[in-house]
Amino acid sequence: MTAQPELQVFVCRLHRDKIALYEAIHDGMTPPHAANTRRGYDILDIYRLDDLLVMLTRRHAGPPVEPTEESKQQAARWHASLAECFAEPWRPAPIIFSLALAGGASTPDGAHGS
């Protein structure tokens, strides 16, 4: 059985006057860009509370998808369009608690937590 890729959590802050722009850019994501992004992720969700963003990601199991030159350029344009929105860069947020592992409970794959 192949291990499921790990869920990762990232946080960052937006400039308060750029929140609407950040959301508008995401609302305008084109179908080809969304499809290209889905090729690499099972989960990529972003939540916002005021100027704080929380992003959950989990990449597909197996070898990573090799990006095409077009997809690299598309990603570069996407990130450049968002750059002015960020007051702080994305940073990993390490897990501090998991109910799945608490008290020596079994994880979904049957292993016991430590």
All heavy atoms as an XYZ file, in Angstrom:
887
protein
N       0.846     -1.190      0.000
C       0.000      0.000      0.000
C       0.884      1.244      0.000
O       1.811      1.353      0.781
C      -0.902     -0.026      1.236
C      -1.738      1.211      1.394
S      -2.741      1.089      2.881
C      -4.220      1.775      2.257
N       0.623      2.174     -0.886
C       1.391      3.407     -0.976
C       0.883      4.405      0.054
O      -0.320      4.582      0.215
C       1.257      4.023     -2.383
O       1.657      3.049     -3.338
C       2.108      5.262     -2.524
N       1.819      5.042      0.754
C       1.438      6.035      1.756
C       0.820      7.251      1.079
O       1.260      7.674      0.013
C       2.660      6.447      2.564
N      -0.215      7.768      1.708
C      -0.872      8.983      1.206
C       0.038     10.173      1.476
O       0.602     10.279      2.561
C      -2.218      9.165      1.923
C      -3.013     10.347      1.468
C      -3.559     10.185      0.054
O      -3.587      9.106     -0.515
N      -3.985     11.275     -0.515
N       0.220     11.074      0.530
C       1.024     12.270      0.799
C       0.446     13.049      1.979
O      -0.748     13.025      2.241
C       0.907     13.081     -0.495
C       0.552     12.084     -1.537
C      -0.287     11.047     -0.830
N       1.329     13.706      2.664
C       0.975     14.445      3.875
C       0.211     15.729      3.564
O       0.508     16.425      2.603
C       2.284     14.800      4.594
C       2.141     15.579      5.842
C       3.489     15.879      6.475
O       4.432     15.083      6.298
O       3.586     16.916      7.135
N      -0.784     15.994      4.401
C      -1.483     17.271      4.333
C      -0.535     18.335      4.867
O       0.073     18.154      5.916
C      -2.753     17.219      5.184
C      -3.619     18.464      5.160
C      -4.279     18.630      3.798
C      -4.683     18.373      6.237
N      -0.394     19.422      4.145
C       0.465     20.518      4.577
C      -0.392     21.759      4.784
O      -1.371     21.978      4.069
C       1.557     20.793      3.552
C       2.511     19.631      3.417
C       3.631     19.940      2.456
O       3.382     20.259      1.307
N       4.849     19.848      2.944
N       0.005     22.566      5.762
C      -0.721     23.781      6.095
C       0.261     24.949      6.030
O       1.378     24.864      6.549
C      -1.348     23.691      7.502
C      -2.101     24.970      7.840
C      -2.262     22.473      7.599
N      -0.179     26.029      5.391
C       0.635     27.234      5.266
C      -0.210     28.429      5.689
O      -1.427     28.422      5.522
C       1.086     27.437      3.808
C       1.899     26.305      3.274
C       1.295     25.208      2.679
C       3.275     26.320      3.378
C       2.032     24.158      2.186
C       4.036     25.266      2.890
C       3.413     24.185      2.294
N       0.446     29.459      6.208
C      -0.244     30.694      6.582
C       0.514     31.887      6.000
O       1.716     31.820      5.765
C      -0.372     30.865      8.118
C      -1.228     29.760      8.713
C       0.985     30.920      8.783
N      -0.222     32.967      5.771
C       0.388     34.229      5.361
C      -0.595     35.350      5.664
O      -1.730     35.110      6.071
C       0.791     34.222      3.897
S      -0.570     34.367      2.753
N      -0.146     36.556      5.472
C      -1.005     37.720      5.676
C      -1.037     38.548      4.401
O      -0.060     38.658      3.668
C      -0.497     38.581      6.822
C      -0.638     37.895      8.153
C      -0.876     38.893      9.272
N      -1.023     38.194     10.528
C      -2.191     37.831     11.053
N      -3.312     38.106     10.438
N      -2.246     37.199     12.201
N      -2.219     39.140      4.168
C      -2.421     40.035      3.041
C      -2.345     41.479      3.503
O      -2.621     41.776      4.674
C      -3.813     39.806      2.434
C      -4.095     38.447      1.826
C      -5.558     38.338      1.449
C      -3.201     38.195      0.628
N      -2.015     42.362      2.586
C      -2.214     43.783      2.847
C      -3.721     43.981      2.904
O      -4.454     43.497      2.030
C      -1.623     44.638      1.720
C      -0.130     44.611      1.653
N       0.659     45.157      2.630
C       0.701     44.099      0.709
C       1.929     44.998      2.300
N       1.982     44.351      1.136
N      -4.197     44.687      3.900
C      -5.639     44.855      4.079
C      -6.304     45.501      2.858
O      -7.424     45.146      2.511
C      -5.930     45.672      5.332
C      -5.632     44.900      6.595
C      -5.962     45.732      7.836
N      -5.669     44.985      9.029
C      -6.472     44.099      9.596
N      -7.642     43.861      9.049
N      -6.122     43.457     10.675
N      -5.593     46.415      2.214
C      -6.196     47.080      1.055
C      -6.105     46.229     -0.216
O      -6.570     46.647     -1.277
C      -5.560     48.447      0.827
C      -4.071     48.388      0.517
O      -3.409     47.384      0.852
O      -3.563     49.355     -0.079
N      -5.555     45.021     -0.124
C      -5.432     44.131     -1.291
C      -6.273     42.864     -1.155
O      -6.209     41.980     -2.003
C      -3.953     43.737     -1.498
C      -3.027     44.906     -1.762
C      -3.344     45.577     -3.072
C      -2.370     46.709     -3.347
N      -2.635     47.345     -4.621
N      -7.073     42.757     -0.088
C      -7.885     41.558      0.116
C      -8.845     41.352     -1.049
O      -8.952     40.245     -1.597
C      -8.633     41.630      1.465
C      -7.631     41.530      2.617
C      -9.689     40.530      1.563
C      -8.220     41.813      3.992
N      -9.551     42.398     -1.454
C     -10.512     42.271     -2.559
C      -9.804     41.873     -3.854
O     -10.326     41.045     -4.617
C     -11.289     43.574     -2.743
N      -8.636     42.437     -4.116
C      -7.875     42.080     -5.316
C      -7.474     40.606     -5.264
O      -7.619     39.886     -6.257
C      -6.638     42.973     -5.450
C      -5.678     42.621     -6.583
C      -6.380     42.705     -7.941
C      -4.442     43.513     -6.534
N      -6.968     40.151     -4.135
C      -6.562     38.756     -3.977
C      -7.726     37.819     -4.292
O      -7.578     36.856     -5.043
C      -6.042     38.514     -2.553
C      -5.530     37.119     -2.325
C      -4.220     36.779     -2.640
C      -6.351     36.130     -1.806
C      -3.741     35.499     -2.443
C      -5.892     34.843     -1.602
C      -4.580     34.535     -1.920
O      -4.122     33.249     -1.727
N      -8.889     38.111     -3.736
C     -10.056     37.263     -3.967
C     -10.527     37.355     -5.417
O     -10.915     36.343     -6.017
C     -11.163     37.613     -2.985
C     -10.794     37.189     -1.571
C     -11.908     37.363     -0.563
O     -13.008     37.840     -0.923
O     -11.677     37.008      0.607
N     -10.477     38.545     -6.009
C     -10.884     38.708     -7.405
C      -9.982     37.914     -8.339
O     -10.455     37.297     -9.306
C     -10.884     40.187     -7.790
N      -8.694     37.907     -8.065
C      -7.758     37.140     -8.898
C      -8.115     35.661     -8.835
O      -8.156     34.973     -9.861
C      -6.299     37.401     -8.480
C      -5.902     38.840     -8.838
C      -5.353     36.386     -9.125
C      -4.584     39.297     -8.245
N      -8.397     35.153     -7.636
C      -8.769     33.741     -7.507
C     -10.118     33.449     -8.153
O     -10.292     32.398     -8.773
C      -8.749     33.311     -6.034
C      -7.368     33.054     -5.534
N      -6.529     34.072     -5.145
C      -6.672     31.902     -5.403
C      -5.374     33.550     -4.783
N      -5.435     32.236     -4.926
N     -11.055     34.372     -8.024
C     -12.364     34.187     -8.674
C     -12.216     34.118    -10.194
O     -13.031     33.489    -10.869
C     -13.318     35.329     -8.316
C     -13.815     35.260     -6.884
O     -13.662     34.201     -6.240
O     -14.342     36.283     -6.402
N     -11.183     34.763    -10.718
C     -10.967     34.796    -12.160
C     -10.036     33.724    -12.691
O      -9.639     33.784    -13.859
N      -9.697     32.734    -11.871
C      -8.819     31.664    -12.347
C      -9.472     30.987    -13.553
O     -10.638     30.607    -13.498
C      -8.551     30.631    -11.255
C      -7.651     29.496    -11.701
S      -7.405     28.242    -10.412
C      -5.777     28.695     -9.841
N      -8.724     30.860    -14.622
C      -9.260     30.268    -15.844
C      -9.377     28.746    -15.707
O      -8.617     28.126    -14.945
C      -8.364     30.591    -17.046
O      -7.095     29.957    -16.845
C      -8.189     32.092    -17.233
N     -10.300     28.138    -16.441
C     -10.412     26.671    -16.402
C      -9.101     25.952    -16.755
O      -8.745     24.986    -16.071
C     -11.528     26.369    -17.406
C     -12.389     27.593    -17.348
C     -11.414     28.742    -17.192
N      -8.340     26.398    -17.768
C      -7.075     25.702    -18.039
C      -6.086     25.799    -16.877
O      -5.386     24.828    -16.581
C      -6.524     26.414    -19.284
C      -7.713     27.020    -19.936
C      -8.636     27.395    -18.819
N      -6.028     26.957    -16.224
C      -5.118     27.100    -15.089
C      -5.569     26.214    -13.936
O      -4.758     25.541    -13.294
C      -5.041     28.565    -14.657
C      -4.050     28.826    -13.571
N      -3.901     30.047    -12.992
C      -3.161     28.028    -12.940
C      -2.970     29.991    -12.052
N      -2.509     28.770    -12.004
N      -6.876     26.179    -13.666
C      -7.391     25.311    -12.599
C      -7.093     23.843    -12.910
O      -6.659     23.090    -12.028
C      -8.888     25.538    -12.422
N      -7.309     23.436    -14.151
C      -7.044     22.050    -14.540
C      -5.569     21.708    -14.388
O      -5.215     20.621    -13.912
C      -7.498     21.810    -15.988
N      -4.709     22.636    -14.768
C      -3.277     22.414    -14.644
C      -2.873     22.281    -13.176
O      -2.069     21.422    -12.813
C      -2.514     23.561    -15.313
C      -1.040     23.259    -15.411
O      -0.657     22.205    -15.906
N      -0.227     24.166    -14.932
N      -3.450     23.109    -12.314
C      -3.140     23.046    -10.885
C      -3.646     21.734    -10.294
O      -2.955     21.105     -9.475
C      -3.750     24.252    -10.158
O      -3.237     25.454    -10.751
C      -3.408     24.256     -8.680
N      -4.819     21.288    -10.714
C      -5.376     20.020    -10.220
C      -4.494     18.825    -10.568
O      -4.555     17.797     -9.896
C      -6.770     19.783    -10.799
C      -7.837     20.587    -10.127
C      -9.236     20.184    -10.638
N     -10.187     21.191    -10.234
C     -10.651     22.150    -11.017
N     -10.291     22.213    -12.291
N     -11.495     23.039    -10.549
N      -3.693     18.940    -11.606
C      -2.796     17.831    -11.989
C      -1.803     17.507    -10.875
O      -1.323     16.379    -10.804
C      -2.024     18.181    -13.256
C      -2.878     18.200    -14.501
C      -2.098     18.579    -15.748
N      -0.904     17.764    -15.896
C       0.220     18.183    -16.461
N       0.306     19.399    -16.949
N       1.251     17.383    -16.558
N      -1.511     18.480    -10.017
C      -0.515     18.250     -8.976
C      -1.070     18.059     -7.577
O      -0.339     17.647     -6.681
N      -2.348     18.366     -7.366
C      -2.888     18.364     -6.007
C      -4.191     17.593     -5.890
O      -5.055     17.689     -6.759
C      -3.180     19.808     -5.550
C      -1.956     20.644     -5.356
C      -1.463     21.424     -6.389
C      -1.277     20.654     -4.142
C      -0.326     22.195     -6.216
C      -0.152     21.422     -3.962
C       0.330     22.189     -5.010
O       1.452     22.944     -4.834
N      -4.334     16.879     -4.771
C      -5.623     16.331     -4.355
C      -6.395     17.406     -3.615
O      -7.613     17.487     -3.718
C      -5.450     15.146     -3.402
C      -4.930     13.909     -4.092
O      -5.294     13.680     -5.260
O      -4.161     13.170     -3.459
N      -5.679     18.193     -2.832
C      -6.273     19.264     -2.031
C      -5.425     20.516     -2.203
O      -4.199     20.461     -2.091
C      -6.328     18.906     -0.533
C      -7.226     17.699     -0.289
C      -6.782     20.101      0.304
C      -7.166     17.172      1.136
N      -6.078     21.632     -2.455
C      -5.456     22.953     -2.390
C      -6.607     23.908     -2.077
O      -7.355     24.310     -2.962
C      -4.768     23.346     -3.689
C      -3.789     24.525     -3.572
C      -2.834     24.569     -4.732
C      -4.423     25.848     -3.313
N      -6.767     24.186     -0.782
C      -7.852     25.028     -0.290
C      -7.265     26.209      0.466
O      -6.315     26.020      1.246
C      -8.779     24.264      0.654
C      -9.512     23.117     -0.017
O      -9.713     23.188     -1.249
O      -9.887     22.168      0.685
N      -7.828     27.391      0.258
C      -7.381     28.595      0.961
C      -8.568     29.166      1.723
O      -9.646     29.331      1.162
C      -6.809     29.642     -0.009
C      -5.616     29.061     -0.774
C      -6.395     30.915      0.748
C      -5.082     29.963     -1.875
N      -8.331     29.456      3.000
C      -9.337     30.064      3.871
C      -8.824     31.432      4.293
O      -7.617     31.647      4.405
C      -9.552     29.203      5.130
C     -10.018     27.807      4.815
C      -9.117     26.806      4.466
C     -11.366     27.497      4.859
C      -9.554     25.535      4.172
C     -11.807     26.208      4.569
C     -10.882     25.231      4.226
O     -11.314     23.973      3.936
N      -9.743     32.367      4.539
C      -9.343     33.706      4.961
C     -10.141     34.126      6.181
O     -11.348     33.948      6.246
C      -9.565     34.722      3.844
C      -9.085     36.135      4.220
C      -9.295     37.132      3.110
N     -10.688     37.399      2.832
C     -11.475     38.199      3.565
N     -11.010     38.799      4.635
N     -12.739     38.389      3.216
N      -9.450     34.692      7.154
C     -10.053     35.356      8.294
C      -9.387     36.720      8.379
O      -8.195     36.810      8.692
C      -9.831     34.569      9.592
C     -10.390     35.208     10.854
C     -11.907     35.341     10.777
C      -9.980     34.410     12.079
N     -10.142     37.754      8.012
C      -9.608     39.108      7.935
C      -8.424     39.095      6.955
O      -8.604     38.725      5.805
C      -9.244     39.619      9.325
C      -9.036     41.122      9.376
O      -9.639     41.855      8.559
O      -8.253     41.573     10.226
N      -7.225     39.450      7.399
C      -6.077     39.484      6.490
C      -5.213     38.220      6.573
O      -4.197     38.116      5.915
C      -5.211     40.719      6.751
C      -4.525     40.701      8.101
O      -4.996     39.991      9.016
O      -3.521     41.422      8.268
N      -5.634     37.241      7.377
C      -4.889     35.994      7.547
C      -5.397     34.939      6.573
O      -6.603     34.683      6.502
C      -5.043     35.470      8.983
C      -4.382     34.127      9.271
C      -2.863     34.261      9.221
C      -4.842     33.596     10.621
N      -4.483     34.336      5.819
C      -4.816     33.238      4.923
C      -4.258     31.938      5.486
O      -3.149     31.915      6.035
C      -4.213     33.446      3.536
C      -4.695     34.641      2.730
C      -3.946     34.704      1.397
C      -6.185     34.585      2.506
N      -5.022     30.872      5.340
C      -4.585     29.526      5.702
C      -4.795     28.660      4.467
O      -5.888     28.634      3.904
C      -5.395     28.958      6.890
C      -4.971     27.529      7.198
C      -5.256     29.848      8.119
N      -3.737     27.973      4.040
C      -3.810     27.128      2.854
C      -3.508     25.689      3.242
O      -2.505     25.409      3.896
C      -2.810     27.594      1.792
C      -2.816     26.737      0.531
S      -1.857     27.423     -0.860
C      -0.222     27.554     -0.162
N      -4.411     24.784      2.835
C      -4.224     23.348      3.038
C      -3.888     22.738      1.689
O      -4.599     22.987      0.695
C      -5.500     22.701      3.566
C      -6.122     23.310      4.811
C      -7.443     22.638      5.128
C      -5.179     23.221      5.979
N      -2.832     21.941      1.650
C      -2.456     21.287      0.399
C      -2.115     19.829      0.651
O      -1.624     19.460      1.712
C      -1.238     21.955     -0.280
O      -0.074     21.751      0.519
C      -1.456     23.425     -0.529
N      -2.397     19.019     -0.344
C      -1.908     17.643     -0.370
C      -1.679     17.300     -1.828
O      -2.586     17.365     -2.657
C      -2.889     16.663      0.256
C      -2.270     15.238      0.328
C      -3.142     14.243      1.039
N      -4.364     14.050      0.279
C      -5.552     13.784      0.824
N      -5.684     13.705      2.129
N      -6.609     13.607      0.059
N      -0.453     16.976     -2.135
C      -0.089     16.617     -3.507
C      -0.586     15.211     -3.824
O      -0.832     14.414     -2.931
C       1.425     16.693     -3.690
C       1.935     18.119     -3.595
C       3.345     18.219     -4.153
N       3.778     19.600     -4.212
C       3.550     20.418     -5.230
N       2.901     19.993     -6.283
N       3.975     21.654     -5.209
N      -0.728     14.912     -5.111
C      -1.115     13.572     -5.543
C      -0.046     12.571     -5.113
O       1.143     12.904     -5.055
C      -1.245     13.500     -7.064
C      -2.413     14.241     -7.613
N      -3.707     14.047     -7.167
C      -2.511     15.175     -8.575
C      -4.530     14.827     -7.831
N      -3.825     15.534     -8.694
N      -0.475     11.351     -4.850
C       0.461     10.269     -4.574
C       1.220      9.943     -5.859
O       0.734     10.200     -6.955
C      -0.296      9.043     -4.073
N       2.389      9.395     -5.702
C       3.173      8.998     -6.867
C       4.142     10.077     -7.291
O       4.299     11.103     -6.623
N       4.786      9.844     -8.404
C       5.786     10.809     -8.868
C       5.142     12.140     -9.231
O       4.009     12.179     -9.714
C       6.405     10.136    -10.094
C       5.428      9.108    -10.526
C       4.628      8.711     -9.318
N       5.871     13.230     -8.987
C       5.313     14.540     -9.336
C       5.138     14.681    -10.843
O       5.876     14.094    -11.629
C       6.355     15.530     -8.816
C       7.586     14.747     -8.572
C       7.192     13.307     -8.415
N       4.124     15.449    -11.212
C       3.864     15.727    -12.618
C       4.902     16.731    -13.101
O       5.115     17.765    -12.467
C       2.437     16.298    -12.794
C       2.181     16.686    -14.238
C       1.405     15.303    -12.299
N       5.555     16.406    -14.189
C       6.551     17.320    -14.753
C       5.835     18.494    -15.421
O       5.009     18.288    -16.311
C       7.444     16.600    -15.758
C       8.424     15.635    -15.133
C       9.421     16.328    -14.218
O       9.903     17.434    -14.549
O       9.717     15.747    -13.163
N       6.153     19.724    -14.988
C       5.485     20.878    -15.601
C       5.975     21.116    -17.025
O       7.144     20.888    -17.343
C       5.883     22.040    -14.688
C       7.149     21.604    -14.029
C       7.090     20.102    -13.943
N       5.067     21.577    -17.857
C       5.429     21.964    -19.211
C       5.947     23.396    -19.170
O       5.757     24.117    -18.171
C       4.204     21.902    -20.141
O       3.251     22.879    -19.684
C       3.573     20.517    -20.155
N       6.557     23.822    -20.231
C       7.026     25.213    -20.295
C       5.839     26.166    -20.182
O       5.910     27.183    -19.502
C       7.808     25.461    -21.594
C       8.536     26.782    -21.610
C       9.508     26.968    -20.451
O      10.222     26.020    -20.079
O       9.542     28.091    -19.883
N       4.740     25.818    -20.826
C       3.546     26.660    -20.764
C       3.008     26.750    -19.337
O       2.637     27.825    -18.869
C       2.462     26.111    -21.695
C       1.194     26.937    -21.687
C       0.119     26.364    -22.594
O       0.428     25.532    -23.457
O      -1.044     26.763    -22.417
N       2.980     25.614    -18.627
C       2.466     25.639    -17.254
C       3.403     26.412    -16.323
O       2.945     27.083    -15.395
C       2.212     24.230    -16.724
O       3.415     23.518    -16.532
N       4.699     26.356    -16.574
C       5.653     27.151    -15.782
C       5.408     28.642    -15.987
O       5.408     29.418    -15.034
C       7.096     26.818    -16.175
C       7.567     25.473    -15.715
C       9.001     25.275    -16.187
C       9.469     23.867    -16.047
N      10.836     23.671    -16.566
N       5.195     29.039    -17.236
C       4.931     30.449    -17.530
C       3.607     30.890    -16.927
O       3.497     31.990    -16.378
C       4.943     30.687    -19.041
C       6.310     30.543    -19.657
C       6.277     30.626    -21.172
O       5.239     30.896    -21.775
N       7.419     30.387    -21.802
N       2.601     30.031    -17.005
C       1.294     30.330    -16.426
C       1.413     30.524    -14.909
O       0.859     31.469    -14.348
C       0.332     29.183    -16.748
C      -1.080     29.398    -16.290
C      -1.934     28.201    -16.673
O      -1.661     27.076    -16.254
N      -2.956     28.453    -17.475
N       2.148     29.640    -14.240
C       2.340     29.744    -12.789
C       3.099     31.019    -12.442
O       2.765     31.704    -11.464
C       3.085     28.517    -12.265
N       4.103     31.369    -13.225
C       4.869     32.591    -12.972
C       3.982     33.828    -13.094
O       4.056     34.745    -12.267
C       6.055     32.678    -13.927
N       3.129     33.854    -14.129
C       2.204     34.991    -14.293
C       1.223     35.058    -13.127
O       0.921     36.133    -12.605
C       1.440     34.877    -15.617
C       2.276     35.190    -16.845
C       1.429     35.299    -18.110
N       0.615     34.119    -18.379
C       1.020     33.064    -19.089
N       2.239     33.052    -19.617
N       0.203     32.043    -19.286
N       0.715     33.906    -12.703
C      -0.232     33.838    -11.586
C       0.406     34.397    -10.312
O      -0.156     35.251     -9.641
C      -0.670     32.389    -11.385
C      -1.577     32.175    -10.217
C      -1.231     31.697     -8.985
C      -2.979     32.435    -10.152
N      -2.325     31.638     -8.174
C      -3.416     32.085     -8.875
C      -3.899     32.925    -11.073
C      -4.732     32.205     -8.473
C      -5.220     33.052    -10.675
C      -5.629     32.697     -9.390
N       1.601     33.923     -9.990
C       2.274     34.371     -8.766
C       2.633     35.855     -8.844
O       2.523     36.570     -7.844
C       3.492     33.500     -8.475
C       3.116     32.098     -8.099
N       2.483     31.767     -6.938
C       3.250     30.938     -8.781
C       2.248     30.473     -6.886
N       2.711     29.951     -7.999
N       3.014     36.315    -10.006
C       3.325     37.737    -10.168
C       2.076     38.587     -9.962
O       2.138     39.671     -9.364
C       3.924     37.990    -11.551
N       0.913     38.103    -10.429
C      -0.316     38.883    -10.265
C      -0.736     38.984     -8.809
O      -1.399     39.941     -8.415
C      -1.453     38.269    -11.104
O      -1.918     37.059    -10.545
N      -0.337     38.029     -7.996
C      -0.696     38.018     -6.574
C       0.328     38.697     -5.678
O       0.014     39.048     -4.533
C      -0.869     36.567     -6.090
C      -2.028     35.793     -6.678
C      -1.917     34.312     -6.311
C      -3.348     36.360     -6.198
N       1.542     38.888     -6.165
C       2.665     39.331     -5.322
C       2.364     40.586     -4.520
O       2.701     40.668     -3.331
C       3.913     39.521     -6.176
N       1.726     41.574     -5.115
C       1.473     42.835     -4.423
C       0.465     42.687     -3.278
O       0.323     43.575     -2.450
C       0.990     43.905     -5.398
C      -0.393     43.636     -5.957
C      -0.868     44.720     -6.909
O      -1.222     45.811     -6.430
O      -0.856     44.458     -8.124
N      -0.241     41.573     -3.241
C      -1.266     41.359     -2.213
C      -0.682     40.937     -0.862
O      -1.309     41.145      0.177
C      -2.254     40.292     -2.674
S      -3.143     40.725     -4.185
N       0.505     40.369     -0.867
C       1.054     39.752      0.339
C       1.809     40.732      1.238
O       2.742     41.386      0.805
C       1.983     38.594     -0.015
C       1.262     37.443     -0.644
C       1.370     37.205     -1.996
C       0.457     36.610      0.113
C       0.696     36.143     -2.590
C      -0.225     35.553     -0.466
C      -0.108     35.322     -1.821
N       1.378     40.802      2.507
C       2.115     41.550      3.525
C       3.217     40.669      4.115
O       4.244     41.159      4.557
C       1.173     42.020      4.634
N       2.981     39.361      4.126
C       3.948     38.356      4.590
C       3.891     37.187      3.622
O       2.824     36.884      3.086
C       3.580     37.825      5.980
C       3.621     38.838      7.084
C       3.153     38.239      8.419
O       2.871     37.020      8.491
O       3.056     39.003      9.380
N       5.005     36.499      3.423
C       4.997     35.348      2.513
C       4.330     34.129      3.164
O       4.151     34.075      4.382
C       6.484     35.090      2.273
C       7.150     35.578      3.505
C       6.335     36.760      3.964
N       3.986     33.145      2.326
C       3.482     31.873      2.838
C       4.558     31.214      3.686
O       5.725     31.172      3.296
C       3.115     30.929      1.695
C       1.868     31.300      0.962
C       1.786     31.842     -0.283
C       0.529     31.150      1.426
N       0.462     32.039     -0.629
C      -0.333     31.621      0.407
C      -0.047     30.670      2.608
C      -1.714     31.619      0.533
C      -1.423     30.664      2.729
C      -2.245     31.134      1.698
N       4.153     30.712      4.852
C       5.061     29.983      5.753
C       4.382     28.681      6.168
O       3.173     28.671      6.399
C       5.355     30.789      7.014
C       6.090     32.092      6.749
C       6.169     32.929      7.999
N       4.803     33.346      8.338
C       4.437     33.824      9.519
N       5.294     33.963     10.483
N       3.178     34.170      9.743
N       5.166     27.598      6.313
C       4.553     26.356      6.781
C       4.096     26.499      8.230
O       4.738     27.174      9.030
C       5.668     25.324      6.658
C       6.923     26.083      6.472
C       6.579     27.472      6.023
N       2.959     25.888      8.549
C       2.430     25.874      9.915
C       2.452     24.423     10.388
O       1.599     23.625      9.988
C       1.016     26.442      9.951
N       3.424     24.066     11.210
C       3.526     22.670     11.645
C       2.365     22.272     12.549
O       1.823     23.081     13.291
C       4.856     22.617     12.396
C       5.210     24.018     12.706
C       4.474     24.904     11.749
N       1.989     21.010     12.457
C       0.897     20.481     13.261
C       1.320     20.410     14.729
O       2.456     20.054     15.031
C       0.448     19.099     12.736
C      -0.834     18.669     13.421
C       1.563     18.075     12.855
C      -1.487     17.464     12.769
N       0.406     20.784     15.620
C       0.687     20.681     17.056
C      -0.246     19.695     17.744
O      -0.008     19.291     18.879
C       0.619     22.052     17.759
C      -0.777     22.650     17.655
C       1.675     23.001     17.195
C      -1.036     23.796     18.612
N      -1.328     19.287     17.064
C      -2.258     18.326     17.637
C      -3.021     17.638     16.521
O      -3.409     18.269     15.540
C      -3.270     19.025     18.565
C      -4.323     18.081     19.101
C      -4.040     17.250     20.169
C      -5.567     17.997     18.515
C      -4.995     16.354     20.654
C      -6.535     17.113     18.989
C      -6.245     16.292     20.064
N      -3.235     16.330     16.692
C      -4.064     15.561     15.768
C      -4.912     14.596     16.585
O      -4.375     13.726     17.274
C      -3.188     14.774     14.792
O      -3.988     13.881     14.036
N      -6.208     14.757     16.511
C      -7.102     13.850     17.224
C      -6.918     12.419     16.741
O      -7.041     11.477     17.522
C      -8.559     14.295     17.057
C      -9.594     13.474     17.826
C      -9.313     13.504     19.326
C     -10.992     13.994     17.528
N      -6.592     12.246     15.450
C      -6.384     10.908     14.900
C      -5.259     10.177     15.625
O      -5.254      8.954     15.693
C      -6.090     10.989     13.407
N      -4.303     10.921     16.179
C      -3.153     10.318     16.850
C      -3.230     10.429     18.372
O      -2.423      9.835     19.070
C      -1.862     10.975     16.365
C      -1.614     10.903     14.858
C      -0.352     11.675     14.493
C      -1.533      9.469     14.384
N      -4.179     11.180     18.894
C      -4.257     11.440     20.333
C      -4.608     10.173     21.102
O      -5.438      9.381     20.677
C      -5.307     12.523     20.605
N      -3.959      9.992     22.240
C      -4.271      8.878     23.117
C      -3.944      7.520     22.537
O      -4.531      6.526     22.934
N      -3.025      7.472     21.573
C      -2.638      6.193     20.984
C      -3.688      5.619     20.053
O      -3.685      4.440     19.747
N      -4.621      6.465     19.597
C      -5.678      6.004     18.698
C      -5.090      5.530     17.381
O      -4.021      5.962     16.972
C      -6.674      7.142     18.439
N      -5.801      4.667     16.723
C      -5.381      4.193     15.405
C      -5.620      5.282     14.380
O      -6.602      6.007     14.436
C      -6.168      2.952     14.996
O      -5.839      1.884     15.835
N      -4.718      5.389     13.436
C      -4.887      6.299     12.310
C      -5.778      5.615     11.282
O      -6.019      4.409     11.371
C      -3.532      6.669     11.690
O      -2.914      5.470     11.245
C      -2.636      7.383     12.678
N      -6.271      6.339     10.297
C      -7.158      5.729      9.288
C      -6.545      4.512      8.600
O      -7.257      3.625      8.178
C      -7.409      6.859      8.291
C      -7.243      8.107      9.103
C      -6.159      7.779     10.106
N      -5.200      4.424      8.519
C      -4.594      3.279      7.852
C      -4.346      2.102      8.797
O      -3.768      1.096      8.422
C      -3.292      3.682      7.145
C      -2.197      4.123      8.106
O      -2.407      4.085      9.331
O      -1.114      4.498      7.621
N      -4.809      2.245     10.085
C      -4.692      1.150     11.035
C      -3.480      1.220     11.929
O      -3.379      0.484     12.898
N      -2.523      2.093     11.633
C      -1.339      2.232     12.479
C      -1.722      2.954     13.758
O      -2.706      3.687     13.797
C      -0.251      3.012     11.734
N      -0.953      2.752     14.795
C      -1.216      3.441     16.062
C      -0.362      4.680     16.162
O       0.784      4.692     15.714
C      -0.920      2.514     17.246
C      -2.014      1.548     17.494
N      -2.190      0.437     16.711
C      -3.014      1.533     18.412
C      -3.250     -0.242     17.136
N      -3.759      0.407     18.161
N      -0.926      5.739     16.754
C      -0.193      6.989     16.973
C       0.862      6.798     18.033
O       0.814      5.880     18.829
N       1.868      7.681     18.024
C       2.923      7.581     19.020
C       2.735      8.540     20.152
O       1.951      9.417     20.124
C       4.287      7.814     18.380
O       4.250      8.837     17.425
